Amino acid sequence: MSANRREFLRSSAATIIGLTAGRHALADDKNGQGGDFNGFTVGVQSYTFRNFKLEPALKKTQELGLKHAEFFQAHVPLNSTDDQIKAVKKLCGDYGITPNSYGVQSFVKNHETNKKVFDFAQKLGVKYLSADPTKDSFDSLDKLVDETKIAIAIHPHGPVGGGKLHQWYSAEVILKAVKDHHPLIGTCLDTGHLIRAAQLGVMLDPATEVRTMGARNFGLHLKDHDNARRTDVVYGKGVLNVPEVLKALRDVKFTGYISIEYEANPEDPSADVKECVAILKDAARKV
């Protein structure tokens, strides 16, 4: 590693320490949800309600007792005007929902293209971008996360067709790529996609993957998956061990966000997600 890169990383280390302290406060937010989940910040990935417009999706999130959200593009488009973003934030406030993340978003080598995404994220007020970056994008991302203090959380996607795994299919692969880059470049692991890797003979334990990433865990898409039926299921009806994953998060001093994501029953997954919320609360109380 060059002397300039070492100095860059040393000067950046204080950033992640300060950001972590702030996120402890987010986990025990003023709405009281930190207490509901024993200090974890829990929301929904709005893709769960992809068959609904933004306001009905927010209403369903509120009805689940969740106070945070990671939005995807169909609910809050990247090309939203400033007025549209203000309207989204007001609507979130009306339903008691805090936008804390956005994605999954692609990033490329072109710095100006990436900067537009970060500018949008700053206006929306999120602290994390779940991401699918190209391997030549990291020099640009180093600069942007340092300037904005918005973390890049690389998201694995498991099998992607043609008998192949996604380029970022595991914590090991992600860590190897980011370890010499800014400490605010890490992961938003997706437990469902980690489980799906078994379809191609790659066995990944979500709790072990969390421990592998350590301090570079910024987000988590928490889902269970039934590989035999190729569908998401309520926690515990597949192979996901929720208490073990939460224990791993505690072990690495995780202060990021957990997004409940459910890709089955898109017509209205509310009943299944309600079960997931109850199981997650129970597991969190016991950790």
NUMIKE-246962 format. One record per residue (C-alpha): residue number from 1; residue in one letter; chain; x, y, z. Coordinates in Angstrom, 1 decimal. Each point is the difference from the previous one (the first is absolute). Example, Ala and Ser with C-alpha at 12.3 -4.5 7.8 and 13.67 -1.06 7.14 Angstrom:
BEGIN
{1, "A", "A", {12.3, -4.5, 7.8}},
{2, "S", "A", {1.4, 3.4, -0.7}},
***
This chain:
BEGIN
{1, "M", "A", {0.0, 0.0, 0.0}},
{2, "S", "A", {1.4, 3.4, -0.9}},
{3, "A", "A", {0.9, 2.6, 2.7}},
{4, "N", "A", {-2.8, 2.2, -1.2}},
{5, "R", "A", {-2.6, -2.8, 0.3}},
{6, "R", "A", {1.2, -0.9, 3.5}},
{7, "E", "A", {-0.3, 3.6, 1.1}},
{8, "F", "A", {-3.4, 0.3, -1.6}},
{9, "L", "A", {-1.3, -3.0, 2.0}},
{10, "R", "A", {1.6, 1.2, 3.2}},
{11, "S", "A", {-1.7, 3.4, -0.3}},
{12, "S", "A", {-3.3, -1.7, -0.9}},
{13, "A", "A", {0.0, -2.3, 3.1}},
{14, "A", "A", {-1.3, 2.8, 2.2}},
{15, "T", "A", {-3.0, 0.4, -2.3}},
{16, "I", "A", {-1.3, -3.5, 0.6}},
{17, "I", "A", {0.5, 0.3, 3.8}},
{18, "G", "A", {-2.0, 3.2, 0.1}},
{19, "L", "A", {-2.7, -1.3, -2.3}},
{20, "T", "A", {-0.3, -3.2, 2.1}},
{21, "A", "A", {-0.6, 2.1, 3.1}},
{22, "G", "A", {-2.8, 1.9, -1.8}},
{23, "R", "A", {-1.6, -3.2, -1.2}},
{24, "H", "A", {-0.3, -1.3, 3.6}},
{25, "A", "A", {-2.3, 3.0, 0.6}},
{26, "L", "A", {-1.9, -0.9, -3.2}},
{27, "A", "A", {-0.5, -3.5, 1.3}},
{28, "D", "A", {-1.7, 1.3, 3.2}},
{29, "D", "A", {-2.0, 2.6, -1.9}},
{30, "K", "A", {-2.4, 2.5, 1.5}},
{31, "N", "A", {-2.9, -2.0, -1.4}},
{32, "G", "A", {0.9, -2.8, 2.3}},
{33, "Q", "A", {0.5, -2.7, -2.6}},
{34, "G", "A", {3.5, -0.8, 1.4}},
{35, "G", "A", {-1.7, -1.3, 3.0}},
{36, "D", "A", {-2.4, -2.1, -2.0}},
{37, "F", "A", {3.0, -1.8, -1.6}},
{38, "N", "A", {2.4, 0.2, 2.9}},
{39, "G", "A", {2.2, 2.7, -1.5}},
{40, "F", "A", {-0.1, -1.1, -3.7}},
{41, "T", "A", {-1.2, 2.4, -2.6}},
{42, "V", "A", {-2.7, -1.9, -2.0}},
{43, "G", "A", {-2.0, 1.1, -3.0}},
{44, "V", "A", {-1.3, -1.4, -3.3}},
{45, "Q", "A", {1.6, -0.2, -3.4}},
{46, "S", "A", {-2.8, 1.7, -2.0}},
{47, "Y", "A", {0.4, -2.6, -2.8}},
{48, "T", "A", {-2.0, -2.2, 2.3}},
{49, "F", "A", {-3.0, 2.2, -0.9}},
{50, "R", "A", {1.0, 0.4, -3.7}},
{51, "N", "A", {-3.6, -0.5, -1.2}},
{52, "F", "A", {-1.1, 3.1, 1.9}},
{53, "K", "A", {0.6, 3.7, -0.5}},
{54, "L", "A", {2.1, 1.9, 2.5}},
{55, "E", "A", {-2.8, 1.2, 2.4}},
{56, "P", "A", {-1.7, -3.4, 0.3}},
{57, "A", "A", {3.4, -1.6, 0.5}},
{58, "L", "A", {0.8, 2.5, 2.9}},
{59, "K", "A", {-3.4, -0.7, 1.5}},
{60, "K", "A", {0.7, -3.8, 0.0}},
{61, "T", "A", {3.4, 0.6, 1.5}},
{62, "Q", "A", {-1.6, 2.1, 2.7}},
{63, "E", "A", {-2.6, -2.7, 0.7}},
{64, "L", "A", {2.8, -2.4, 0.6}},
{65, "G", "A", {1.4, 2.3, 2.7}},
{66, "L", "A", {3.1, 0.7, -1.9}},
{67, "K", "A", {1.5, 3.5, -0.1}},
{68, "H", "A", {2.8, -0.3, -2.5}},
{69, "A", "A", {0.3, -0.8, -3.7}},
{70, "E", "A", {2.4, -0.7, -2.8}},
{71, "F", "A", {-1.5, 1.3, -3.2}},
{72, "F", "A", {0.4, -1.4, -3.5}},
{73, "Q", "A", {-0.3, 1.9, -3.2}},
{74, "A", "A", {-3.6, -0.7, -0.8}},
{75, "H", "A", {-1.1, 1.7, 3.2}},
{76, "V", "A", {2.5, 2.9, -0.1}},
{77, "P", "A", {1.5, 0.4, -3.5}},
{78, "L", "A", {3.6, 1.2, -0.2}},
{79, "N", "A", {-1.1, 2.8, -2.4}},
{80, "S", "A", {-2.3, 1.5, 2.6}},
{81, "T", "A", {0.0, 3.8, 0.1}},
{82, "D", "A", {0.8, 1.8, 3.2}},
{83, "D", "A", {-3.7, 0.7, 0.5}},
{84, "Q", "A", {-0.9, -3.6, -0.5}},
{85, "I", "A", {2.7, -1.1, 2.5}},
{86, "K", "A", {-1.5, 2.5, 2.5}},
{87, "A", "A", {-3.4, -1.4, -0.6}},
{88, "V", "A", {1.3, -3.5, 0.6}},
{89, "K", "A", {1.6, 1.0, 3.3}},
{90, "K", "A", {-3.2, 1.8, 1.1}},
{91, "L", "A", {-2.0, -3.1, -0.8}},
{92, "C", "A", {2.5, -2.2, 2.0}},
{93, "G", "A", {-0.4, 2.4, 2.9}},
{94, "D", "A", {-3.8, -0.3, -0.2}},
{95, "Y", "A", {0.3, -3.7, 0.4}},
{96, "G", "A", {2.9, 0.1, 2.6}},
{97, "I", "A", {2.5, -1.7, -2.4}},
{98, "T", "A", {3.7, 1.0, -0.2}},
{99, "P", "A", {1.8, -0.6, -3.3}},
{100, "N", "A", {3.3, -1.5, 1.1}},
{101, "S", "A", {1.2, -1.7, -3.2}},
{102, "Y", "A", {-0.5, -0.3, -3.7}},
{103, "G", "A", {0.6, -2.7, -2.6}},
{104, "V", "A", {1.1, -2.4, -1.3}},
{105, "Q", "A", {1.8, 2.6, -2.2}},
{106, "S", "A", {2.7, -0.6, -2.6}},
{107, "F", "A", {3.2, 2.0, -0.1}},
{108, "V", "A", {2.5, 0.3, -2.8}},
{109, "K", "A", {3.5, 1.4, -0.8}},
{110, "N", "A", {-1.4, 3.4, -1.0}},
{111, "H", "A", {0.3, 2.3, 3.0}},
{112, "E", "A", {-2.6, 2.5, -1.1}},
{113, "T", "A", {-2.6, -2.7, -0.5}},
{114, "N", "A", {0.7, -1.3, 3.5}},
{115, "K", "A", {-0.1, 3.5, 1.5}},
{116, "K", "A", {-3.5, 0.5, -1.3}},
{117, "V", "A", {-1.1, -3.0, 2.1}},
{118, "F", "A", {1.7, 1.4, 3.1}},
{119, "D", "A", {-1.5, 3.5, -0.6}},
{120, "F", "A", {-3.4, -1.7, -0.1}},
{121, "A", "A", {0.7, -2.0, 3.1}},
{122, "Q", "A", {1.0, 3.1, 2.0}},
{123, "K", "A", {-3.2, 1.7, -1.0}},
{124, "L", "A", {-2.1, -3.0, 1.0}},
{125, "G", "A", {1.9, -0.1, 3.3}},
{126, "V", "A", {1.2, -3.6, -0.1}},
{127, "K", "A", {3.3, -1.2, 1.6}},
{128, "Y", "A", {0.4, -3.2, -2.0}},
{129, "L", "A", {-0.1, -1.0, -3.7}},
{130, "S", "A", {-0.4, -3.8, -0.5}},
{131, "A", "A", {2.0, -0.5, -3.1}},
{132, "D", "A", {1.1, -2.2, -3.0}},
{133, "P", "A", {3.1, 1.8, -1.1}},
{134, "T", "A", {2.3, -0.9, -2.9}},
{135, "K", "A", {3.5, -0.9, 1.0}},
{136, "D", "A", {1.5, 3.1, -1.5}},
{137, "S", "A", {-2.3, 2.3, 2.0}},
{138, "F", "A", {1.8, 0.0, 3.3}},
{139, "D", "A", {2.4, 2.9, -0.5}},
{140, "S", "A", {-3.0, 2.2, -0.7}},
{141, "L", "A", {-1.9, -1.5, 3.0}},
{142, "D", "A", {2.9, 0.6, 2.3}},
{143, "K", "A", {-0.3, 3.7, -0.7}},
{144, "L", "A", {-3.7, 0.2, 0.2}},
{145, "V", "A", {-0.5, -1.9, 3.3}},
{146, "D", "A", {2.8, 2.2, 1.5}},
{147, "E", "A", {-1.7, 3.2, -1.1}},
{148, "T", "A", {-3.6, -0.9, 0.9}},
{149, "K", "A", {0.5, -2.6, 2.9}},
{150, "I", "A", {-2.7, -2.1, -1.8}},
{151, "A", "A", {1.1, -3.6, 0.1}},
{152, "I", "A", {0.0, -2.4, -2.9}},
{153, "A", "A", {-1.5, -3.3, 1.0}},
{154, "I", "A", {0.8, -2.7, -2.7}},
{155, "H", "A", {-2.9, -2.4, -0.5}},
{156, "P", "A", {0.4, -3.6, -1.1}},
{157, "H", "A", {-2.6, -1.6, -2.3}},
{158, "G", "A", {0.8, -3.7, 0.0}},
{159, "P", "A", {-0.7, -1.9, -3.2}},
{160, "V", "A", {-0.6, 2.3, -3.0}},
{161, "G", "A", {-0.8, -2.4, -2.7}},
{162, "G", "A", {2.1, -2.2, -2.4}},
{163, "G", "A", {1.3, -2.0, 2.9}},
{164, "K", "A", {2.0, 2.9, 1.3}},
{165, "L", "A", {0.2, 1.9, 3.3}},
{166, "H", "A", {-0.2, 3.8, 0.3}},
{167, "Q", "A", {3.4, 1.8, -0.1}},
{168, "W", "A", {-0.5, 0.9, 3.7}},
{169, "Y", "A", {-1.5, -3.3, 1.2}},
{170, "S", "A", {1.7, -0.2, 3.4}},
{171, "A", "A", {1.6, 2.0, 2.8}},
{172, "E", "A", {3.4, -1.5, -0.9}},
{173, "V", "A", {-0.2, 1.2, -3.5}},
{174, "I", "A", {-1.1, 3.5, 1.0}},
{175, "L", "A", {2.5, 0.4, 2.8}},
{176, "K", "A", {2.9, -1.0, -2.3}},
{177, "A", "A", {-1.1, 2.8, -2.4}},
{178, "V", "A", {-0.6, 2.8, 2.6}},
{179, "K", "A", {2.6, -0.7, 2.8}},
{180, "D", "A", {2.5, 2.6, -1.4}},
{181, "H", "A", {-2.7, 2.6, -0.7}},
{182, "H", "A", {-1.8, 2.5, 2.2}},
{183, "P", "A", {-1.5, -1.5, 3.2}},
{184, "L", "A", {-3.4, 1.2, -1.0}},
{185, "I", "A", {-0.1, -2.5, -2.9}},
{186, "G", "A", {-1.4, -3.3, 1.3}},
{187, "T", "A", {-3.1, -2.1, -0.3}},
{188, "C", "A", {-3.7, -0.3, 0.2}},
{189, "L", "A", {-0.1, -3.8, 0.2}},
{190, "D", "A", {-3.2, -1.6, -1.1}},
{191, "T", "A", {-0.7, -3.2, 1.9}},
{192, "G", "A", {-2.4, -1.3, -2.6}},
{193, "H", "A", {2.5, 0.3, -2.8}},
{194, "L", "A", {2.7, -1.5, 2.2}},
{195, "I", "A", {-2.3, -3.0, 0.5}},
{196, "R", "A", {-0.8, -0.2, -3.7}},
{197, "A", "A", {3.7, -0.5, -0.8}},
{198, "A", "A", {-0.5, -3.7, 1.1}},
{199, "Q", "A", {-2.0, -0.5, -3.3}},
{200, "L", "A", {3.4, 0.1, -1.7}},
{201, "G", "A", {1.7, -2.1, 2.7}},
{202, "V", "A", {1.5, 2.9, 2.0}},
{203, "M", "A", {-0.9, -0.2, 3.7}},
{204, "L", "A", {0.0, 3.4, 1.7}},
{205, "D", "A", {-1.0, 0.4, 3.6}},
{206, "P", "A", {-1.5, 3.5, 0.5}},
{207, "A", "A", {1.4, 0.4, 3.6}},
{208, "T", "A", {3.5, -1.0, -1.1}},
{209, "E", "A", {-0.2, 2.5, -2.9}},
{210, "V", "A", {-0.9, 2.8, 2.4}},
{211, "R", "A", {3.0, -0.9, 2.2}},
{212, "T", "A", {2.2, 0.0, -3.1}},
{213, "M", "A", {-0.9, 3.6, -0.9}},
{214, "G", "A", {0.4, 1.2, 3.6}},
{215, "A", "A", {-0.1, 3.8, 0.2}},
{216, "R", "A", {-0.8, 0.3, -3.7}},
{217, "N", "A", {-3.6, -1.2, 0.5}},
{218, "F", "A", {-2.2, 3.0, -0.6}},
{219, "G", "A", {-3.3, -1.6, -0.9}},
{220, "L", "A", {-1.8, -3.3, -0.1}},
{221, "H", "A", {-2.9, -1.2, -2.1}},
{222, "L", "A", {-1.5, -2.6, 2.3}},
{223, "K", "A", {-2.0, -2.7, -1.8}},
{224, "D", "A", {-0.4, -3.7, 0.1}},
{225, "H", "A", {-0.1, -2.2, -3.1}},
{226, "D", "A", {-1.2, -3.5, -0.9}},
{227, "N", "A", {2.4, -1.2, -2.7}},
{228, "A", "A", {-2.2, -3.1, -0.9}},
{229, "R", "A", {-2.9, 2.2, -0.9}},
{230, "R", "A", {2.1, 3.0, -1.1}},
{231, "T", "A", {-2.0, 2.5, 2.1}},
{232, "D", "A", {0.4, 2.3, 3.0}},
{233, "V", "A", {-1.7, -1.3, 3.1}},
{234, "V", "A", {-0.8, 1.3, 3.5}},
{235, "Y", "A", {3.1, -0.1, 2.3}},
{236, "G", "A", {0.6, -3.5, 1.3}},
{237, "K", "A", {-1.9, -1.8, -2.8}},
{238, "G", "A", {3.2, -0.2, -2.1}},
{239, "V", "A", {3.5, -0.3, 1.4}},
{240, "L", "A", {0.6, 3.5, 1.5}},
{241, "N", "A", {0.9, 0.0, 3.7}},
{242, "V", "A", {-1.0, 3.5, 1.0}},
{243, "P", "A", {1.4, 0.0, 3.5}},
{244, "E", "A", {3.4, -1.2, -1.3}},
{245, "V", "A", {0.1, 2.8, -2.6}},
{246, "L", "A", {-0.9, 2.6, 2.7}},
{247, "K", "A", {2.6, -1.4, 2.3}},
{248, "A", "A", {2.6, 0.4, -2.8}},
{249, "L", "A", {-1.1, 3.6, -0.5}},
{250, "R", "A", {0.5, 0.6, 3.7}},
{251, "D", "A", {3.4, -1.6, 0.0}},
{252, "V", "A", {1.2, 2.3, -2.8}},
{253, "K", "A", {-1.6, 3.0, 1.8}},
{254, "F", "A", {-2.4, 0.7, -2.9}},
{255, "T", "A", {-1.7, 3.4, 0.1}},
{256, "G", "A", {-1.4, 0.0, -3.6}},
{257, "Y", "A", {-3.5, -0.7, -1.2}},
{258, "I", "A", {-1.9, -3.3, -0.4}},
{259, "S", "A", {-2.6, 0.0, -2.8}},
{260, "I", "A", {-2.6, -2.6, 0.0}},
{261, "E", "A", {-0.4, -1.0, -3.6}},
{262, "Y", "A", {-2.6, -2.5, -1.3}},
{263, "E", "A", {-0.2, -0.9, -3.7}},
{264, "A", "A", {-2.8, -2.5, 0.1}},
{265, "N", "A", {-3.8, 1.0, -0.2}},
{266, "P", "A", {0.6, 3.3, -1.7}},
{267, "E", "A", {-3.8, 0.6, -0.2}},
{268, "D", "A", {0.1, 0.6, 3.8}},
{269, "P", "A", {2.7, -1.6, 2.2}},
{270, "S", "A", {-1.2, 1.9, 3.1}},
{271, "A", "A", {-1.1, -3.1, 1.9}},
{272, "D", "A", {3.2, -1.9, -0.5}},
{273, "V", "A", {2.1, 3.1, 0.7}},
{274, "K", "A", {-1.9, 0.5, 3.3}},
{275, "E", "A", {1.0, -3.5, 1.0}},
{276, "C", "A", {3.6, 0.9, -0.8}},
{277, "V", "A", {-0.2, 3.2, 2.1}},
{278, "A", "A", {-1.2, -2.0, 3.0}},
{279, "I", "A", {2.7, -2.7, -0.4}},
{280, "L", "A", {2.7, 2.7, -0.4}},
{281, "K", "A", {-1.2, 1.8, 3.1}},
{282, "D", "A", {0.0, -3.2, 2.1}},
{283, "A", "A", {3.5, -0.9, -1.3}},
{284, "A", "A", {1.3, 3.5, 0.7}},
{285, "R", "A", {-1.3, -0.1, 3.6}},
{286, "K", "A", {1.9, -3.2, 0.6}},
{287, "V", "A", {3.4, 1.1, -1.4}},
***
